[in-house]
Amino acid sequence: MKRKSVKKLMAMLLLSAMVLGSAACGAKQEPAKEETQEPAKEETGESAKEEAQPDAGETAKEELPYVELKLYAIADAPNNTDLAKQYWEELNATLKEELNCTIDYTYAAGNDYKNNYALAIASGEKYDLIQAAPGWLDYQSYAAKNAFMPLDDLLPEYAPYLWETIPRSTWDAASVNGKIYAVPGLDTGVTACTFVYREDLRKKHNLPEIDSMDAIETYLQGIKDNEPGILPSDDYQCQVYGTSWIYNTPYIGIDEIHDRLFNFVYDPRNGEVLSVIETPEYKDFMYKMKDWADRGFWSSSVLSSTNWGVMQVLNGAAAASFNEQLPGYNFHATQVEQEHGDEGWELGFYMYFEGNPDSVVSGSTTGGMAAVTATAENPERALMFLDYAQQHEELWDFLNYGMEGINYNLTAEGNLDTSSIEEGAAFNYFPSSFLGNANFKKRQGNEWSEYDTMVEKINNKLVPDIFEGFVLDKSSFETEYTALYNVQSEYGYPLQAGLVKDVDAAYEQYVAQAKAAGLDMVREEVEKQVKEWLASRP
């Protein structure tokens, strides 16, 4: 990666620091604003600008002490440690020159991400940047518990470009109890949970095209009958239910516990807030889960599994996964073609909403964010790094795609080509999910041939997320809510994985335990907050 002088940048950063003072940074006097942002406050006057500019570039570097930023995000450690070392040496050399900082990144295995993330925060480690997201990483809950540092005072000074560029509505969505605890990216993320399967095996055994849950059932039975060496599916715990149920109903999830599991949902048809387990669709689905488990569509030890089923499909251990995520992983189709094309492998995808006209698909501007832990030592420089990376495409490409010529090549059209890289050079060295940027993002040269068709289907279904930015205040029912989580783990998971003897008996026991834990009271409180939230929206 080429390194460019940033004296002009540093000059403006220093000038803004002089103008804005030392708010929110204690004894540290680090530079701030960029020249592309609003001019300095009027009371500084033109004379202050003229006086500061002549030697500001060199002075800025002298005033910017070297720091090592500590970064934590969910990503498996790279297999090719030599290439990873080369990448980090080059990245840190660039960051040292441009921002006088380097990054120390702690990899966290994704197969037990929930526990790993919780342990990282509980450890008190002083992470200057940590991956954050609603839902799967419980952003709102951790922010409400002061695990992250409030950034409202720091952002205008140390991330002025992002502060001005990101819409106010997105900052509001990233706020918890009136304070901003994370920095969103510059794009809107859309995830359509999807059933991925071996299309070559479907064709081989003359099974019907996948266009419904009934067709999925026929496919899984066909695999069970004809492919004894392959599991029909291998998703961990109760993910078959978790990733497919909500998309086969008309409901919108309210309080994602994790992995698309909810306690409560919203019915947009009538404005009701419902307990998931008391919806008619829930119990009907439990009969299906029991039937599928009894037929051996997944392992009887699934509750102790940590497998991401998609990887089990890609490595040949399973014929399907209910937990694919499009469009983010559409390249899996060409990956299989490249790695197993000589064996005739082929992937197929079925987005659940295709079979349910009432299902809801929404985009999020806060799906991938970066937070600063409450104990971080260098929050100012962390924000400067985010601000700088989102303005410099060459650095952004390096952070998102790796080393050109090693981790990827560019096609004549400017698309990413990873088909020609050497084995073991796939890029996963930097957790770029919190640096989304629609302006810099490059199209994958190895995308699925049906990518445009898929995106058109998603866009035609896409609606604004009415709950983006909604924070469930559990302060008055924290004990009951925690009890509901424990009840779901003990009674809900086995039912949802189909590992019970009698669905009716197991269901009645689950509901009874949930009500004893305070289900009705919590639902009333959730409904009250939801109605207040919706009434406050423009």
N, C-alpha and C positions, 0 to 999 in steps of 0.2 A: 504494500500500500504506500502510495506517495505521501510524503509529509509536506505540509504547506505552512509557511509562516503565518502567525496569527497576531502580529503586532498591532494591526489595526483593531482587531477584536479586543485585544487586551487593553488597548488605549480607551476604548469606549466602556469596557467593563470597569476600569479604574475610575473613569469619570463619573459613572453612575454611582459607584460605591461612595465617592466623595460627596455626591449630591444627596444620596438617600441616607447616608449615615450608617450607623452600626445596628439598626433595628434587628432584633431577633438573632443576632449572631454573637452576642457576648463580647469578649475581648478580641475576637477574630475580625479583621478588617479585609475581607476578601472582595475582589471586584465583582461587579454585577452586570449592568445593562449592556445590550447590544445596540449598534448604531441603527439597526432597522426598526427599532421600537420608538415609542413616543419620546420627544425631547425632554430634557431635564426640567424639573419644576421651575416656574417662572422666577422665583426669588433668587435663584442662583445667578441669573443674568448672563449675558453673552461674555462678559469679561472673565467669568469663572471658567467658561469653556475654553476661551483663548489661552488662558493661563495654564490650564491643565494639559493641553494637547501636545506641545512640542516634544517632550521626552516621555510621554505617558506610556508608550509601548514598552520600553526597557524597564521603566519604573514598575509597570504592572507585573512583569515577570518576577521582579525582585520582591514585590509585595505578595506574591502568590506562593506560599510555602509548599513544599512537596508533601503530599499525603498519599497513603495507600487506602483505597476504598475497599471495604469488605462487602462482597455481594453474595446473596443466597437466593437460589431458585431451584425449582424442581426440574431436574434433568439427569439422566443417567450419565455417568462418567464416560468419556470417549474411549473406544477400544484402541484407537491408534494414538498412543501417548506421545509418540515422536512428533506427529503432525500437530497435536494439540499444544505441545511445548513450543513448537515453531510459531504457531498462531499467536499464543499469548505473549511470546517475546516480541513479536512484531507489533501487536496491538498496544502493549504497554510502552514500547519505545515511542510510538506515535502519541499516546496519551501523555507521556512524560514531557514531550516537546510542546504539545499544544495546550495542555491544561495543568502541567506539572503534577500529574497524579498517575498512579497505576491501579490495577484492580486485582484483588485476590478473591477468586471465585470458589465457593464451596459447592460442589456438586451434591445433589440429593436424589437418591434413587426414587424413580417414579412408581415402583411397584407397591410402595407403602407410603405414598406421598402425604397422606393425611396425618399420619403419626409423625413422620419425619418433619413436616412443617411445624406441627405443634411443639415438638421437642426443640426445634431451632429457636422458636420464639420464647419458650419457657427457659431456655438456657441462659438468657440474658446476654448472649453474644452481641457485640456492638456492630450489627450489620448496617452499613450506610445505605444499602439498597437491598430490598427484598421484594420478590415477586408478590403481587397481590391481585386478588380477583374475587368478585362476589360469587356466591354459590360454592364452587368446588374448593376454594381456599378461604371461605368464611370471612371475607374482608370486613364486612360490617361488624361482625361479632368481635373480631380482634381489635378493630379501631375503637369500638365502644368500650373495650376493656383497657384502652390506653397502651396497647402493644406497639402502636405506631406514633410517630411524632406529628403533631399538627403542623401544616405547612403554609397556612394562610399568609403569615408575615414574611416567610422566606421566598415564596414563589415570585412575587413581583420583582424582587431584587436579584435573585439568583437564577431564575428561569423566566426572564421577561418575554422571550419569544413564545414559549409555550403558554404563558399566562395570558398573552394577548391573542394568540392564535386559537387555542381551544375554546369552544363556545361556553358561555356562562352556564348553559343548561347542562353541559357535561361536567363542569366543575361542581354544579349542584348535585349531580348524580353521584359524584365521588365524595360527597360530604356526608359525614355522620355526626348527628347532634350539632349541626351547624358549623362543623369544622372540616377542612379538607385534609385527608390523611394519605392520599396517594395521587400520583400523576398519571393520567390516562395517556394513551397513544393518540395518534392523529388519523385514526380510521374507525370505521364501524365494523365490529366483528359479528359475523353471522355463523351459527353452527346449526346444521340440520342433522340430528342424530339419525343414523342409517344402519340398515342391515346389510352387511357385506358378506359375500358368499363366493364359492368356487363355481363360476359359470360353466367352466369346462366339465365339471362333474354333473351339473344340472343337465347339460346337453348329452353327456355320456349315457345317463340313465333315463333319458327322455322324460324328464320331470317338467311340470308346467312352469311357464315364466313367472317370476316373482312379482306379484302385483297386489298382494294382500297378506294379512296374517295367516289366512287359510292356506295360501300358496306356500308360505314359509313352513308351515306345519308339514305339508306334503313333501317339501324338499328335505327337511330334517329327517323325516321317516325314511325317505329314499336313501339318504346317506347311511342311516342306521342299518338298513337292510342290505346295502350293497357295498359299503366301504368299511369293513370291520377294523381296519387299521387306523381310522381317523375318527376323532370325536365329532359328532354333529356340530357342537358349539362348546366353547370353553371360556366363557366370561366369568369373572370372579364374583363371589357372593351372590347377590340377587340382582345383578345387572341386567339380566334379560327383562325383568319387570321394570327396573329403574329407568332404562333408556327407551323403552317402547311404550309403556302404559300411557304416559302423559300425552304422547302424540297420537294415540288412538282414542282420545277423548276430546271434548270441546273446551277443556279447562286450561287455565293459565296458572302455573305454579306460583305460589307466593313466597314460601320460606324454604328455599332449597337447603336441605340439611347437608347433603353432599351427593354427588353423582346422580343428579336428577331425581332424588328422593325428596318428597315433600310431606309435611304434616297437613298443610292446608292449601286449597286451590280456590281460584276465583272463577265463577261461571259468568262469562261476558254476556250470555243470553238474558240473564235476569238480575245480574249484579249481586248474586249470593256468594258468600264465603262458606266453603264446605270443608269438613274434615275428610281427608282423602279416603280413609278406611270406611266411611259411611256413605260414600258414593256408590250407586248401583254398579258402576263399571268396575269398581275395585274387586268386589267379591266374585263377579263373573270372571275376571282375569285370574283370580286365584285358582279357580277350577281348571283353567287352561294350564297354569304353571304346574299344578299337581299332575295333570295328564301328561304333560311333556316330560316332567322329571321321571315319572313312572316308566315312560317309554325309553328312557336312557338318552335323552337329547343333550344332557350334560352330566358331568360326574356327580356322584352322590357326596363327594367331599368338596363341593363347590364353595361352601360357606367359609372354608379355610384357605381358599385359593386367592392369590394376588395377581393372577395373570390378566394382562390386558388382552382380551380375546382376539383383537385384530392381529396382534403379533403371532398368536397361535395359528391364525389363518395363513399369514405370510410365511411362517416356517413349516407349514404342512401338517401341524399337529391337529388342526381343527378345520372343518369345512365351512364354518360360518361364525360370525360374531354379530351381536346385536348392538355393539358399542363403537361402530365407526363414526367418524365425524367429518362431514363434508361442509364446505368445499376444502377445508384445511388439508385433508389427507387424500385428495383425489389422485395424487401422484402414486398412490399405492398400486393402482391398476397398471401403470407402466413399469413400476418397480418389479412387480410379479412377472410381467412380460420379459423384462430384461434378465431377471435372475432365473426364471423357470420357463421361458418361452420355448426352449427346445424340448421341454417335457409336455408342452401343450397347455400349461396353466393359463387361466383367464379369470379375472374377477368380475363380479357383477354387483350392483348397488341398488338398494331400494330404500328411498326416503319415506319414512312412515307417513308423513303428511299426504303423500300421493294417494293413499287409500282412505283418507279421512278428510272430506271437504270442510269439516268443522274445526280441524286442528289449527293451532296458532304457531306461527314462526315469527320471531322478532329479533331485531338486531340490537347490539349493545355497544355503546362507546366506552364502557368501563370494563369490558371483559378481560382486558390485559393491562395491568397497571404496575407501577413501581412505587413502593412505599419506603419510608425510612423508619427504622426501628426507634423506639423511644430512647434507647441508650446510645444511638449512633454518635460517633465523634466528629464526623465530617459531613453533616447534612448539606451545608452550603455547596461544597464541591460536588457532591452527588447530584444536586439539582443542576449545577453548571454542566456536568457531563451529559445529563439527559437533554438539556436545552441545546447544547452544542451538537450532539449526535443527530438530533432531529432537524438540523439545518444544513448538515454537510453530507451530501449523498455518498461520497466516496467512503467516508467513515461508516455511514449507515449500512452500506453494502457489505463492508467488512464485518460488521457486527452481526448482520443477518444471514450472510451467505458464505463468509469465510474468505479464503485466499483464491483469487482468480487464477485459473490454470492448474490449481491443485484440488480445491473443493468443488469448483464449478468452472464452466466456460460460458461464454455468451454466444448466442447464435447471431446470424447476420441481422435478425430483426430485433436484437437486444434482449431476447428471452434467455432465461437460465437453462443451461444444458448440463445435467449431471450424469448423462449416459456415457460420457467419454472419460470420466475420471477413473483413476486407478482403484482397485478393490481396497476397501478400508478407508477411503478418503471422504466418506459421507460426512457432512458438516453437522456437528452437534456440540461445538465447543463453547458457544455463548448463548445464554438464554434470552433470545431477542423478542420473546412474546410481549414484553412490555414496551417495545419500541415500534409499535405499528405505525406505518406512515403510508397512506394511500398514494401520495405523490411519488414516493421512491420505490414502492413495491414493484418487483419485476415478475412478469408472468413466467411460470414454469414451462420450459421447453418440453418437459416430459409429462405434461398434464394428460389426464384422461381424455381420450378422443371426444367424449361426450360432455366435456367441461362446460362449453357454452350452453348446451341444452339444459344441463343441470342448474347452472346459475340462473338461467331464465326462469326455470320452474321455481327456484327459491325466491327470486325477486318478485315474481307474480304473487307469491304467497306472503311476502314479508309485510309486517305491520309494525308500527312503533311499539316499543316495550313500555307498557303503561306502568310497570313497576320498577323501571330503571331509576335508581336513586332512593327507592323506598327502603327504609330501615325499620325493621320490626323492633320496637322498644320492649324488651323482655323484662325490664327492671321490676315490674309488678308481678311477674309470674315466672321468674327465672327457675325457681325450684321445680315447679310443675312442668316447665318446658324440658328441663333436663331429665325429669322422670319419664316424659313421653319418649325422649330419645332412647333411654334405657329399655323401655317397654318395646319399642320398635326393634331394637337389637335382639332382645330375648325372644319375643313372640312374633314379630313381624318378619324378620329375615327368613326364618325357616318356612313360614307360610309363603312368602314371596318367591322363594327358591323351589317351592313345590315339595319340600322335604317333610311333609306331615302325613299322618295316617288318615286323618279325616278333616277335610277342608272346613266343613260346617263347625265342627267342635273347636278346631284351632282358631277359626275366625271369631267365634263367640268369646273364646278365652282372651284373644287379642283385644277385642273391643272392650270387654269388661275391665281388663287391666288398664287400658288407656283411659277409660272413664274414671277409674279409681285414682289414676295419676293426675286428673284434672283436665281431661280433654274438653269437656263442655265449657268450662270457665275460660280456658285459653282460647278456644274458638271465638267466644264472644268478644274477648279483648282484641284478637286479631281482626275480626270483622269491624270493630269500632275504628281501629287504626287505619284499615284499608279504606273505609268510607271517608275518613277525614283526609287521607292522602289524595284520593281521587277527586274529592271536592275542591282541593287546593290547586289542582292542575289547571293550566290555562285551557 
